Every structure is written in C-alpha cells, then in structure tokens.
Amino acid sequence: MRRKPGTLVPLEQALCLAAAALRRRGLETFHGFSIAKEIQDAGDTRLLTAYGTLYRALGRLEQMGLVTSVWEDAQLAADEGRPRRRLYSITDAGLKAAAETRAAPKRPARRISRLADA
C-alpha cells in the first residue's frame, strides 16, 4: 500500500486510538491481545483480517515512534505457564496521532467496485 509520508493507514489509526483509550483507563502497557480486543469492542474487526496484521502494524508504529515495546519478564510468563508477551506503550507522539485521528472529519467508506453504482 502506498501512502504519503507521515500518514497512517486505518489500522494504524485504530491502534493509536485503542492504545490511547487503554492508557486513559490506566493501562500504561498492553499486549497484542488486549489491543485487538479493544479494536474489536470498538467495532473495527474488519481491520484485523489476516494473521500477523496486528503485529506488523504495531512494528510500523514502533518504527514511526508512536509506540514503544519491551518483552515482559520471562520469569513472570514461566510462573503463569505461558509464552512471554511483548508489551507495548503509546508515546506522546502516538497520543498526538490519536488526537489528530479523533479530530479529523470522518470519510465515507470507499466503494470496492463501480458495479455497486449500476
């Protein structure tokens, strides 16, 4: 997908909005499942259609400086009998991107085909 430099695709916008919402509720860090659930609860499930879509988008947001991530303590995961999780945190730049997304006028959904007009 081509995009203008400095712009976010809809999934990245949804991730910033969800991360900001989690932070407002007191969660400084979150893992992939919690942010996917936040997006699902907001009704944007169509954005998470393919395996790995979420983590690729989180990686792009990290490269842009909108989120940071760290691996959780291995001992904590071992004590709970599960794999380690990567924990994400939204940055000030990510909060700004979320605010800009909220303030932007909503665009109507694009049509997939001109056949819908016929």
All heavy atoms as an XYZ file, in Angstrom:
911
protein
N       0.838     -1.167      0.000
C       0.000      0.000      0.000
C       0.892      1.242      0.000
O       1.774      1.368      0.826
C      -0.893     -0.034      1.240
C      -1.654      1.236      1.444
S      -2.654      1.238      2.940
C      -3.991      0.203      2.408
N       0.645      2.126     -0.930
C       1.394      3.381     -0.969
C       0.681      4.405     -0.106
O      -0.533      4.437     -0.037
C       1.490      3.897     -2.389
C       2.369      3.043     -3.238
C       2.622      3.739     -4.550
N       3.501      2.900     -5.317
C       4.754      3.217     -5.588
N       5.247      4.353     -5.176
N       5.507      2.408     -6.271
N       1.480      5.235      0.524
C       0.905      6.289      1.343
C       1.826      7.482      1.360
O       3.009      7.373      1.103
C       0.642      5.804      2.753
C       1.927      5.474      3.486
C       1.683      5.268      4.928
N       1.948      3.890      5.283
C       1.831      3.437      6.492
N       1.430      4.202      7.448
N       2.093      2.190      6.762
N       1.250      8.609      1.700
C       2.046      9.820      1.834
C       2.876      9.710      3.100
O       2.406      9.175      4.112
C       1.138     11.043      1.920
C       0.344     11.300      0.674
C      -0.572     12.485      0.885
C      -1.492     12.656     -0.311
N      -2.488     13.700     -0.081
N       4.092     10.212      3.081
C       4.916     10.181      4.295
C       4.192     10.866      5.451
O       3.558     11.906      5.278
C       6.179     10.951      3.903
C       6.228     10.874      2.411
C       4.796     10.826      1.955
N       4.267     10.244      6.614
C       3.658     10.826      7.806
C       2.184     10.536      7.981
O       1.571     11.024      8.923
N       1.602      9.752      7.072
C       0.188      9.416      7.224
C       0.051      7.994      7.766
O       0.957      7.177      7.629
C      -0.577      9.517      5.889
O      -0.005      8.584      4.959
C      -0.516     10.923      5.322
N      -1.081      7.733      8.378
C      -1.361      6.409      8.938
C      -2.483      5.751      8.157
O      -3.442      6.408      7.761
C      -1.781      6.534     10.407
C      -0.778      7.176     11.358
C      -1.391      7.295     12.749
C       0.508      6.382     11.407
N      -2.367      4.446      7.962
C      -3.452      3.683      7.347
C      -4.517      3.455      8.422
O      -4.249      3.600      9.622
C      -2.946      2.361      6.728
C      -1.955      2.628      5.612
C      -2.346      1.455      7.770
N      -5.743      3.084      8.034
C      -6.820      2.939      9.014
C      -6.489      2.016     10.204
O      -6.848      2.337     11.341
C      -7.979      2.396      8.178
C      -7.742      2.989      6.826
C      -6.244      2.969      6.662
N      -5.806      0.901      9.970
C      -5.461      0.026     11.089
C      -4.532      0.738     12.069
O      -4.699      0.642     13.284
C      -4.823     -1.271     10.597
C      -4.306     -2.211     11.689
C      -5.406     -2.590     12.672
C      -3.682     -3.444     11.076
N      -3.561      1.472     11.561
C      -2.635      2.191     12.434
C      -3.367      3.278     13.224
O      -3.088      3.489     14.408
C      -1.498      2.796     11.608
C      -0.610      1.733     10.979
C       0.260      2.251      9.856
O       0.066      3.393      9.387
O       1.144      1.496      9.430
N      -4.321      3.940     12.583
C      -5.134      4.924     13.293
C      -5.926      4.250     14.407
O      -5.980      4.753     15.530
C      -6.094      5.626     12.328
C      -5.406      6.520     11.331
C      -6.363      7.081     10.302
O      -7.410      6.494     10.020
N      -6.010      8.215      9.730
N      -6.542      3.107     14.087
C      -7.325      2.385     15.091
C      -6.444      1.928     16.251
O      -6.867      1.967     17.416
C      -8.025      1.187     14.445
N      -5.225      1.506     15.953
C      -4.303      1.088     17.016
C      -3.951      2.259     17.927
O      -3.910      2.110     19.149
C      -3.043      0.473     16.421
C      -3.202     -0.922     15.827
C      -1.976     -1.309     15.015
C      -3.477     -1.933     16.918
N      -3.690      3.416     17.351
C      -3.378      4.599     18.168
C      -4.574      4.980     19.032
O      -4.418      5.282     20.230
C      -2.965      5.773     17.288
S      -1.305      5.605     16.590
N      -5.771      4.955     18.460
C      -6.968      5.283     19.233
C      -7.185      4.279     20.362
O      -7.500      4.660     21.488
C      -8.200      5.317     18.317
C      -8.267      6.482     17.340
C      -9.396      6.276     16.351
C      -8.438      7.797     18.094
N      -7.004      2.989     20.066
C      -7.196      1.956     21.080
C      -6.146      2.059     22.181
O      -6.459      1.935     23.369
C      -7.160      0.573     20.427
N      -4.905      2.309     21.805
C      -3.839      2.442     22.801
C      -4.086      3.654     23.693
O      -3.869      3.600     24.909
C      -2.482      2.548     22.107
N      -4.554      4.744     23.102
C      -4.862      5.940     23.893
C      -6.015      5.659     24.853
O      -5.989      6.095     26.013
C      -5.199      7.111     22.966
N      -7.009      4.903     24.401
C      -8.141      4.555     25.264
C      -7.678      3.677     26.431
O      -8.098      3.885     27.575
C      -9.223      3.843     24.454
N      -6.815      2.714     26.143
C      -6.285      1.866     27.213
C      -5.503      2.699     28.225
O      -5.612      2.488     29.440
C      -5.410      0.758     26.633
C      -6.143     -0.327     25.840
C      -5.150     -1.214     25.106
C      -7.034     -1.154     26.753
N      -4.731      3.633     27.733
C      -3.948      4.486     28.636
C      -4.852      5.353     29.503
O      -4.584      5.551     30.688
C      -2.984      5.344     27.831
C      -2.035      6.106     28.719
C      -0.879      6.579     27.919
N       0.116      7.218     28.733
C       1.083      7.941     28.230
N       1.194      8.086     26.931
N       1.961      8.489     29.020
N      -5.930      5.889     28.906
C      -6.869      6.692     29.692
C      -7.487      5.872     30.822
O      -7.842      6.415     31.858
C      -7.982      7.258     28.800
C      -7.580      8.477     28.022
C      -8.779      9.177     27.390
N      -9.578      8.321     26.528
C      -9.305      8.080     25.241
N      -8.250      8.631     24.673
N     -10.081      7.296     24.530
N      -7.606      4.567     30.599
C      -8.156      3.686     31.637
C      -7.083      3.196     32.605
O      -7.344      2.330     33.422
C      -8.871      2.513     30.979
C     -10.179      2.951     30.326
C     -11.092      1.776     30.079
N     -10.505      0.781     29.215
C     -10.722      0.680     27.910
N     -11.505      1.538     27.303
N     -10.159     -0.258     27.205
N      -5.875      3.716     32.489
C      -4.835      3.399     33.460
C      -3.871      2.299     33.060
O      -3.015      1.933     33.849
N      -3.984      1.761     31.855
C      -3.049      0.733     31.389
C      -1.893      1.406     30.659
O      -2.051      1.883     29.539
C      -3.737     -0.253     30.442
C      -4.716     -1.222     31.081
C      -5.455     -2.000     30.003
C      -3.982     -2.173     31.994
N      -0.756      1.458     31.296
C       0.415      2.074     30.678
C       1.007      1.176     29.599
O       1.566      1.658     28.623
C       1.475      2.393     31.728
C       1.077      3.523     32.661
C       0.926      4.855     31.956
O       1.768      5.193     31.102
O      -0.047      5.567     32.272
N       0.930     -0.142     29.790
C       1.422     -1.092     28.788
C       0.298     -2.052     28.429
O      -0.611     -2.292     29.221
C       2.639     -1.896     29.297
O       2.259     -2.649     30.439
C       3.808     -0.984     29.617
N       0.372     -2.592     27.242
C      -0.644     -3.531     26.765
C       0.028     -4.524     25.843
O       1.082     -4.264     25.280
C      -1.773     -2.793     26.036
C      -1.290     -1.890     24.938
C      -1.115     -2.364     23.645
C      -0.987     -0.562     25.198
C      -0.648     -1.544     22.641
C      -0.522      0.279     24.193
C      -0.358     -0.211     22.914
N      -0.581     -5.687     25.699
C      -0.065     -6.685     24.761
C      -1.013     -6.785     23.577
O      -2.081     -6.161     23.568
C       0.155     -8.037     25.452
C      -1.029     -8.523     26.221
N      -2.083     -9.160     25.633
C      -1.318     -8.440     27.534
C      -2.987     -9.469     26.543
N      -2.551     -9.035     27.709
N      -0.613     -7.521     22.583
C      -1.364     -7.593     21.335
C      -2.811     -7.988     21.499
O      -3.700     -7.386     20.902
N      -3.083     -9.006     22.335
C      -4.463     -9.460     22.502
C      -5.331     -8.361     23.098
O      -6.468     -8.169     22.674
C      -4.528    -10.715     23.378
C      -5.931    -11.208     23.580
C      -6.572    -11.935     22.593
C      -6.616    -10.929     24.748
C      -7.872    -12.379     22.759
C      -7.911    -11.364     24.939
C      -8.545    -12.093     23.935
N      -4.802     -7.615     24.063
C      -5.624     -6.581     24.700
C      -5.958     -5.454     23.727
O      -7.073     -4.931     23.746
C      -4.956     -6.045     25.971
O      -3.747     -5.401     25.675
N      -5.024     -5.097     22.866
C      -5.344     -4.025     21.912
C      -6.260     -4.544     20.806
O      -7.142     -3.826     20.340
C      -4.076     -3.339     21.355
C      -4.471     -1.981     20.772
C      -3.369     -4.176     20.331
C      -3.368     -0.995     20.688
N      -6.111     -5.810     20.425
C      -7.026     -6.396     19.433
C      -8.442     -6.434     19.997
O      -9.413     -6.143     19.289
C      -6.562     -7.796     19.054
N      -8.572     -6.761     21.270
C      -9.893     -6.787     21.912
C     -10.478     -5.381     21.960
O     -11.682     -5.202     21.739
C      -9.791     -7.378     23.311
C     -11.120     -7.437     24.026
C     -11.202     -8.562     24.979
C     -12.488     -8.628     25.747
N     -13.667     -8.072     25.141
N      -9.647     -4.399     22.238
C     -10.111     -3.005     22.269
C     -10.640     -2.594     20.894
O     -11.687     -1.954     20.792
C      -8.968     -2.090     22.699
C      -9.343     -0.657     22.869
C     -10.214     -0.380     24.087
O     -10.205     -1.180     25.042
O     -10.923      0.639     24.070
N      -9.934     -2.970     19.839
C     -10.381     -2.656     18.478
C     -11.680     -3.401     18.167
O     -12.608     -2.837     17.593
C      -9.276     -2.979     17.453
C      -8.125     -1.975     17.614
C      -9.811     -2.963     16.021
C      -6.896     -2.306     16.803
N     -11.750     -4.662     18.578
C     -12.962     -5.452     18.367
C     -14.146     -4.820     19.098
O     -15.226     -4.691     18.538
C     -12.755     -6.879     18.851
C     -13.966     -7.759     18.687
C     -13.739     -9.153     19.254
O     -12.772     -9.387     19.972
N     -14.622    -10.056     18.943
N     -13.937     -4.399     20.332
C     -15.012     -3.785     21.107
C     -15.480     -2.470     20.488
O     -16.630     -2.081     20.648
C     -14.566     -3.553     22.554
C     -14.385     -4.857     23.324
O     -14.824     -5.927     22.829
O     -13.782     -4.807     24.417
N     -14.579     -1.792     19.781
C     -14.939     -0.545     19.104
C     -15.661     -0.812     17.788
O     -16.123      0.119     17.131
C     -13.689      0.292     18.851
N     -15.733     -2.077     17.381
C     -16.453     -2.430     16.164
C     -15.623     -2.395     14.902
O     -16.163     -2.419     13.801
N     -14.301     -2.334     15.018
C     -13.429     -2.267     13.844
C     -12.793     -3.617     13.516
O     -11.636     -3.685     13.134
C     -12.330     -1.220     14.062
C     -12.854      0.199     13.983
O     -13.906      0.400     13.351
O     -12.211      1.092     14.543
N     -13.529     -4.699     13.655
C     -12.950     -6.031     13.449
C     -12.490     -6.251     12.021
O     -11.593     -7.051     11.786
C     -13.951     -7.127     13.829
O     -15.165     -6.917     13.099
C     -14.243     -7.108     15.313
N     -13.043     -5.557     11.060
C     -12.636     -5.757      9.664
C     -11.183     -5.366      9.438
O     -10.565     -5.771      8.475
C     -13.548     -5.002      8.710
C     -13.342     -3.498      8.743
C     -14.398     -2.746      7.975
N     -14.109     -1.364      7.795
C     -13.868     -0.460      8.719
N     -13.803     -0.813      9.970
N     -13.651      0.802      8.426
N     -10.617     -4.566     10.338
C      -9.225     -4.142     10.196
C      -8.247     -5.265     10.520
O      -7.100     -5.234     10.106
C      -8.939     -2.940     11.099
C      -9.724     -1.671     10.775
C      -9.477     -0.614     11.840
C      -9.356     -1.149      9.400
N      -8.678     -6.245     11.297
C      -7.797     -7.337     11.733
C      -8.181     -8.624     11.014
O      -8.622     -9.576     11.621
C      -7.915     -7.517     13.254
C      -7.516     -6.321     14.092
C      -7.856     -6.555     15.553
C      -6.035     -6.032     13.932
N      -7.971     -8.657      9.725
C      -8.454     -9.784      8.937
C      -7.440    -10.905      8.761
O      -7.812    -12.054      8.646
C      -8.903     -9.309      7.540
O      -7.803     -8.643      6.927
C     -10.081     -8.371      7.648
N      -6.163    -10.609      8.711
C      -5.160    -11.631      8.425
C      -4.245    -11.846      9.625
O      -3.976    -10.927     10.395
C      -4.323    -11.228      7.217
N      -3.763    -13.082      9.762
C      -2.830    -13.395     10.834
C      -1.588    -12.527     10.684
O      -1.025    -12.402      9.616
C      -2.439    -14.868     10.779
C      -1.416    -15.237     11.820
C      -1.802    -15.437     13.137
C      -0.081    -15.333     11.503
C      -0.872    -15.749     14.101
C       0.862    -15.647     12.456
C       0.461    -15.857     13.757
O       1.390    -16.151     14.710
N      -1.176    -11.916     11.750
C       0.023    -11.094     11.725
C      -0.213     -9.643     11.366
O       0.691     -8.821     11.495
N      -1.405     -9.291     10.917
C      -1.700     -7.911     10.536
C      -1.444     -6.967     11.703
O      -0.815     -5.922     11.548
C      -3.172     -7.781     10.083
O      -3.397     -8.673      9.004
C      -3.504     -6.370      9.661
N      -1.913     -7.341     12.863
C      -1.779     -6.517     14.063
C      -0.312     -6.253     14.396
O       0.089     -5.111     14.616
C      -2.470     -7.211     15.237
C      -2.265     -6.584     16.609
C      -3.020     -5.275     16.703
C      -2.714     -7.540     17.683
N       0.487     -7.312     14.406
C       1.878     -7.168     14.835
C       2.733     -6.440     13.806
O       3.639     -5.699     14.179
C       2.453     -8.534     15.215
C       1.700     -9.076     16.408
C       0.704    -10.026     16.244
C       1.939     -8.580     17.685
C      -0.015    -10.491     17.341
C       1.231     -9.031     18.776
C       0.247     -9.987     18.597
O      -0.471    -10.422     19.678
N       2.423     -6.607     12.538
C       3.136     -5.825     11.519
C       2.819     -4.342     11.683
O       3.702     -3.492     11.584
C       2.786     -6.312     10.114
C       3.464     -7.636      9.759
C       3.350     -7.956      8.275
N       1.985     -8.127      7.814
C       1.322     -9.278      7.807
N       1.900    -10.377      8.241
N       0.095     -9.338      7.355
N       1.550     -4.033     11.941
C       1.159     -2.633     12.128
C       1.791     -2.059     13.395
O       2.261     -0.916     13.398
C      -0.357     -2.505     12.182
N       1.832     -2.835     14.474
C       2.486     -2.363     15.697
C       3.973     -2.116     15.447
O       4.545     -1.149     15.956
C       2.287     -3.356     16.834
C       0.899     -3.344     17.482
C       0.710     -4.562     18.378
C       0.654     -2.062     18.255
N       4.596     -2.965     14.654
C       6.001     -2.772     14.298
C       6.219     -1.486     13.525
O       7.187     -0.758     13.759
N       5.312     -1.186     12.599
C       5.419      0.069     11.835
C       5.244      1.270     12.762
O       5.973      2.260     12.662
C       4.375      0.119     10.713
C       4.654     -0.830      9.571
C       3.762     -0.571      8.373
N       2.335     -0.613      8.660
C       1.569     -1.714      8.584
N       2.107     -2.875      8.236
N       0.280     -1.645      8.836
N       4.279      1.171     13.690
C       4.066      2.268     14.631
C       5.293      2.471     15.518
O       5.643      3.608     15.846
C       2.824      2.008     15.499
C       1.480      2.073     14.775
C       0.352      1.705     15.731
C       1.241      3.431     14.156
N       5.950      1.378     15.864
C       7.159      1.500     16.670
C       8.264      2.183     15.866
O       8.975      3.048     16.379
C       7.611      0.133     17.169
C       8.721      0.218     18.184
C       8.941     -1.073     18.952
O       8.458     -2.138     18.534
O       9.625     -0.985     19.988
N       8.401      1.821     14.598
C       9.405      2.470     13.747
C       9.127      3.958     13.594
O      10.052      4.759     13.467
C       9.448      1.805     12.368
C      10.054      0.433     12.377
C       9.986     -0.235     11.004
O       9.216      0.169     10.133
N      10.799     -1.249     10.818
N       7.853      4.342     13.613
C       7.478      5.754     13.490
C       7.591      6.499     14.816
O       7.393      7.711     14.860
C       6.034      5.870     12.979
C       5.850      5.474     11.536
S       4.133      5.786     11.044
C       3.597      4.123     10.670
N       7.849      5.770     15.897
C       7.968      6.407     17.203
C       6.645      6.664     17.899
O       6.579      7.440     18.850
N       5.575      6.004     17.445
C       4.257      6.215     18.048
C       3.983      5.255     19.201
O       3.131      5.534     20.049
C       3.166      6.106     16.984
C       3.329      7.078     15.802
C       2.211      6.894     14.792
C       3.396      8.512     16.280
N       4.664      4.116     19.213
C       4.616      3.188     20.339
C       6.033      2.697     20.615
O       6.914      2.786     19.756
C       3.678      1.965     20.110
C       2.241      2.376     19.888
C       4.168      1.090     18.979
N       6.239      2.196     21.818
C       7.478      1.510     22.168
C       7.099      0.125     22.653
O       5.941     -0.130     22.993
C       8.251      2.254     23.283
O       7.413      2.338     24.439
C       8.669      3.642     22.835
N       8.072     -0.783     22.693
C       7.769     -2.122     23.177
C       8.954     -2.709     23.929
O      10.105     -2.321     23.689
C       7.378     -3.050     22.018
O       8.495     -3.327     21.203
N       8.641     -3.619     24.828
C       9.636     -4.391     25.578
C       9.061     -5.780     25.788
O       7.846     -5.971     25.795
C       9.966     -3.765     26.959
C      10.613     -2.410     26.803
C       8.736     -3.674     27.833
N       9.944     -6.764     25.940
C       9.497     -8.100     26.291
C       9.242     -8.136     27.789
O      10.004     -7.586     28.572
C      10.544     -9.144     25.920
C      10.584     -9.421     24.453
C      11.489     -8.962     23.556
C       9.663    -10.213     23.719
N      11.192     -9.412     22.302
C      10.073    -10.188     22.371
C       8.521    -10.942     24.052
C       9.387    -10.868     21.363
C       7.852    -11.614     23.048
C       8.279    -11.577     21.729
N       8.166     -8.785     28.195
C       7.897     -8.902     29.620
C       8.909     -9.833     30.271
O       9.624    -10.563     29.576
C       6.471     -9.392     29.872
C       6.244    -10.855     29.630
C       4.847    -11.327     30.002
O       4.152    -10.681     30.787
O       4.467    -12.380     29.488
N       8.963     -9.819     31.567
C       9.876    -10.648     32.330
C       9.596    -12.131     32.041
O       8.463    -12.595     32.172
C       9.704    -10.353     33.819
C      10.621    -11.170     34.692
O      11.759    -11.466     34.261
O      10.197    -11.529     35.809
N      10.623    -12.843     31.645
C      10.480    -14.260     31.294
C       9.992    -15.083     32.476
O       9.221    -16.033     32.312
C      11.800    -14.807     30.771
N      10.420    -14.720     33.675
C      10.017    -15.485     34.857
C       8.515    -15.349     35.124
O       7.868    -16.307     35.496
C      10.812    -15.036     36.093
C      10.595    -15.924     37.303
C      10.972    -17.379     37.033
O      12.055    -17.665     36.538
N      10.074    -18.303     37.332
N       7.976    -14.171     34.902
C       6.543    -13.961     35.076
C       5.747    -14.876     34.149
O       4.795    -15.538     34.575
C       6.181    -12.499     34.812
C       4.705    -12.145     34.871
C       4.159    -12.331     36.281
C       4.482    -10.727     34.397
N       6.152    -14.935     32.897
C       5.470    -15.802     31.930
C       5.621    -17.268     32.330
O       4.659    -18.039     32.271
C       6.020    -15.568     30.529
N       6.817    -17.661     32.765
C       7.050    -19.047     33.169
C       6.203    -19.404     34.381
O       5.626    -20.506     34.447
C       8.534    -19.257     33.473
N       6.094    -18.491     35.329
C       5.272    -18.738     36.518
C       3.807    -18.937     36.167
O       3.093    -19.681     36.834
C       5.400    -17.574     37.512
C       6.770    -17.498     38.165
O       7.558    -18.471     38.054
O       7.060    -16.446     38.773
N       3.375    -18.266     35.098
C       1.982    -18.392     34.653
C       1.804    -19.487     33.603
O       0.694    -19.704     33.122
C       1.480    -17.048     34.123
C       1.391    -15.986     35.209
C       0.887    -14.649     34.697
O       0.489    -14.559     33.509
O       0.879    -13.691     35.481
N       2.897    -20.140     33.224
C       2.819    -21.257     32.282
C       2.430    -20.862     30.873
O       1.679    -21.568     30.209
N       2.951    -19.747     30.396
C       2.623    -19.277     29.050
C       3.842    -18.628     28.431
O       4.813    -18.326     29.126
C       1.464    -18.272     29.103
C       1.776    -17.081     29.965
C       0.709    -16.000     29.852
N       0.965    -14.936     30.795
C       1.930    -14.024     30.674
N       2.734    -14.041     29.634
N       2.099    -13.085     31.575
N       3.807    -18.386     27.118
C       4.934    -17.700     26.469
C       5.019    -16.243     26.920
O       4.026    -15.670     27.385
C       4.595    -17.764     24.975
C       3.462    -18.695     24.841
C       2.792    -18.809     26.166
N       6.212    -15.659     26.756
C       6.365    -14.235     27.046
C       5.559    -13.397     26.074
O       5.352    -13.795     24.936
C       7.836    -13.809     26.909
C       8.667    -14.180     28.064
C      10.022    -13.523     28.070
N      10.620    -13.313     26.751
C      11.678    -12.557     26.551
N      12.262    -11.953     27.551
N      12.182    -12.418     25.358
N       5.147    -12.251     26.538
C       4.415    -11.307     25.694
C       5.280    -10.082     25.438
O       6.076     -9.689     26.279
C       3.147    -10.824     26.392
C       2.164    -11.883     26.697
C       0.992    -11.247     27.406
N       0.230    -12.264     28.094
C      -0.601    -12.030     29.074
N      -0.792    -10.807     29.511
N      -1.258    -13.004     29.640
N       5.070     -9.493     24.298
C       5.684     -8.204     24.001
C       4.701     -7.165     24.522
O       3.520     -7.192     24.186
C       5.908     -8.050     22.507
C       6.797     -6.894     22.179
C       7.402     -7.113     20.782
N       8.422     -6.137     20.549
C       9.710     -6.313     20.812
N      10.123     -7.453     21.292
N      10.579     -5.366     20.577
N       5.174     -6.241     25.339
C       4.321     -5.211     25.922
C       4.573     -3.886     25.213
O       5.720     -3.463     25.050
C       4.608     -5.076     27.421
C       4.367     -6.336     28.239
C       4.805     -6.128     29.677
C       2.906     -6.754     28.169
N       3.505     -3.257     24.802
C       3.573     -2.006     24.057
C       3.107     -0.853     24.935
O       2.304     -1.030     25.851
C       2.689     -2.083     22.803
C       3.141     -3.131     21.840
C       2.690     -4.441     21.932
C       4.053     -2.825     20.831
C       3.125     -5.420     21.051
C       4.485     -3.795     19.942
C       4.018     -5.086     20.065
O       4.455     -6.042     19.190
N       3.591      0.325     24.618
C       3.191      1.538     25.311
C       3.099      2.657     24.281
O       3.977      2.789     23.423
C       4.227      1.879     26.385
O       3.860      3.046     27.073
N       2.043      3.446     24.360
C       1.900      4.557     23.416
C       2.776      5.720     23.878
O       2.906      5.975     25.073
C       0.415      4.967     23.259
C       0.249      5.936     22.093
C      -0.156      5.519     24.553
C      -1.180      6.105     21.630
N       3.397      6.383     22.938
C       4.269      7.524     23.235
C       3.453      8.823     23.155
O       2.288      8.815     22.729
C       5.429      7.610     22.230
O       4.876      7.861     20.922
C       6.257      6.333     22.211
N       4.081      9.930     23.519
C       3.418     11.225     23.383
C       3.071     11.499     21.923
O       2.001     12.034     21.617
C       4.291     12.344     23.940
C       4.377     12.308     25.460
O       3.497     11.685     26.100
O       5.330     12.888     26.010
N       3.965     11.109     21.013
C       3.684     11.278     19.582
C       2.485     10.417     19.167
O       1.670     10.829     18.340
C       4.912     10.917     18.752
N       2.360      9.225     19.741
C       1.214      8.360     19.460
C      -0.082      8.953     19.988
O      -1.129      8.870     19.341
N      -0.018      9.558     21.172
C      -1.203     10.226     21.721
C      -1.618     11.395     20.829
O      -2.811     11.617     20.604
C      -0.931     10.716     23.142
C      -0.789      9.621     24.193
C      -0.310     10.208     25.513
C      -2.094      8.864     24.376
N      -0.630     12.110     20.299
C      -0.928     13.214     19.386
C      -1.583     12.686     18.105
O      -2.549     13.259     17.607
C       0.354     13.981     19.049
C       0.127     15.166     18.157
C       1.417     15.904     17.851
C       1.131     17.035     16.884
N       2.334     17.614     16.344
N      -1.063     11.577     17.585
C      -1.646     10.975     16.379
C      -3.077     10.528     16.645
O      -3.957     10.695     15.785
C      -0.794      9.803     15.907
N      -3.342      9.980     17.823
C      -4.706      9.561     18.176
C      -5.627     10.775     18.245
O      -6.756     10.731     17.737
C      -4.700      8.816     19.505
N      -5.153     11.861     18.842
C      -5.966     13.077     18.938
C      -6.267     13.638     17.549
O      -7.387     14.075     17.278
C      -5.247     14.120     19.795
N      -5.272     13.616     16.666
C      -5.482     14.100     15.300
C      -6.475     13.217     14.556
O      -7.295     13.715     13.783
C      -4.155     14.168     14.555
C      -3.249     15.274     15.050
C      -1.840     15.212     14.469
O      -1.526     14.279     13.691
O      -1.034     16.103     14.808
N      -6.422     11.919     14.800
C      -7.365     10.997     14.160
C      -8.787     11.271     14.643
O      -9.725     11.299     13.844
C      -6.970      9.535     14.453
O      -5.690      9.292     13.860
C      -7.981      8.553     13.901
N      -8.927     11.488     15.952
C     -10.258     11.798     16.507
C     -10.801     13.100     15.938
O     -11.999     13.226     15.704
C     -10.193     11.892     18.031
C     -10.446     10.601     18.745
C     -10.691     10.806     20.226
N      -9.592     11.481     20.916
C      -8.488     10.889     21.341
N      -8.323      9.613     21.154
N      -7.568     11.581     21.958
N      -9.924     14.084     15.737
C     -10.356     15.407     15.275
C     -10.634     15.456     13.774
O     -11.356     16.338     13.310
C      -9.294     16.447     15.627
N     -10.070     14.521     13.027
C     -10.233     14.525     11.562
C     -11.671     14.191     11.191
O     -12.311     13.361     11.831
C      -9.279     13.523     10.927
N     -12.183     14.846     10.149
C     -13.538     14.509      9.701
C     -13.587     13.069      9.193
O     -12.628     12.576      8.604
C     -13.809     15.506      8.575
C     -12.478     16.034      8.169
C     -11.551     15.857      9.335
N     -14.669     12.411      9.473
C     -14.843     11.023      9.023
C     -15.115     11.010      7.532
O     -15.940     11.761      7.027
C     -16.013     10.352      9.745
C     -15.865     10.342     11.238
C     -14.840      9.335     11.646
C     -14.784      9.241     13.148
N     -13.494      9.333     13.700
N     -14.356     10.146      6.817
C     -14.571      9.994      5.384
C     -15.516      8.828      5.161
O     -15.440      7.827      5.874
C     -13.258      9.710      4.667
C     -12.313     10.867      4.731
C     -11.100     10.666      3.877
N     -10.734      9.271      3.711
C      -9.512      8.847      3.517
N      -8.524      9.679      3.466
N      -9.255      7.568      3.364
N     -16.389      8.934      4.168
C     -17.259      7.792      3.869
C     -16.432      6.610      3.368
O     -15.356      6.788      2.806
C     -18.188      8.317      2.765
C     -17.493      9.505      2.193
C     -16.596     10.048      3.266
N     -16.934      5.422      3.591
C     -16.236      4.211      3.145
C     -16.121      4.213      1.635
O     -17.040      4.619      0.919
C     -16.992      2.982      3.610
N     -14.956      3.771      1.136
C     -14.747      3.690     -0.309
C     -15.517      2.514     -0.864
O     -15.617      1.475     -0.224
C     -13.278      3.522     -0.635
C     -12.458      4.715     -0.258
C     -11.055      4.533     -0.698
N     -10.537      3.247     -0.253
C      -9.303      2.834     -0.417
N      -8.448      3.584     -1.025
N      -8.919      1.670      0.013
N     -15.991      2.679     -2.076
C     -16.659      1.566     -2.741
C     -15.611      0.666     -3.354
O     -14.637      1.128     -3.919
C     -17.598      2.085     -3.821
C     -18.745      2.821     -3.209
C     -19.739      3.162     -4.266
N     -20.792      3.912     -3.611
C     -22.044      3.789     -3.911
N     -22.415      2.977     -4.862
N     -22.943      4.486     -3.279
N     -15.871     -0.599     -3.282
C     -14.920     -1.572     -3.816
C     -15.065     -1.695     -5.326
O     -14.108     -1.900     -6.036
C     -15.134     -2.933     -3.131
C     -14.787     -2.788     -1.663
C     -14.308     -4.019     -3.788
C     -15.058     -4.000     -0.834
N     -16.263     -1.515     -5.821
C     -16.489     -1.716     -7.242
C     -17.473     -0.669     -7.765
O     -18.360     -0.230     -7.050
C     -17.072     -3.115     -7.459
O     -17.545     -3.255     -8.762
N     -17.297     -0.320     -9.012
C     -18.253      0.599     -9.635
C     -19.553     -0.121     -9.943
O     -20.542      0.523    -10.248
C     -17.653      1.186    -10.903
C     -16.528      2.105    -10.581
C     -16.009      2.773    -11.790
N     -14.824      3.528    -11.388
C     -14.190      4.341    -12.142
N     -14.579      4.516    -13.387
N     -13.149      4.997    -11.708
N     -19.557     -1.425     -9.870
C     -20.782     -2.187    -10.127
C     -21.852     -1.840     -9.097
O     -23.032     -1.998     -9.359
C     -20.508     -3.690    -10.102
C     -19.587     -4.207    -11.204
C     -19.302     -5.678    -10.998
C     -20.215     -3.973    -12.555
N     -21.436     -1.373     -7.934
C     -22.400     -1.007     -6.909
C     -23.245      0.185     -7.345
O     -24.343      0.382     -6.848
C     -21.673     -0.675     -5.610
N     -22.735      0.988     -8.296
C     -23.477      2.141     -8.786
C     -24.498      1.758     -9.859
O     -25.372      2.534    -10.175
C     -22.529      3.185     -9.369
C     -21.626      3.792     -8.308
O     -22.067      3.867     -7.144
O     -20.486      4.178     -8.642
N     -24.328      0.594    -10.448
C     -25.189      0.208    -11.578
C     -26.550     -0.258    -11.136
O     -26.806     -0.633    -10.073
C     -24.513     -0.906    -12.382
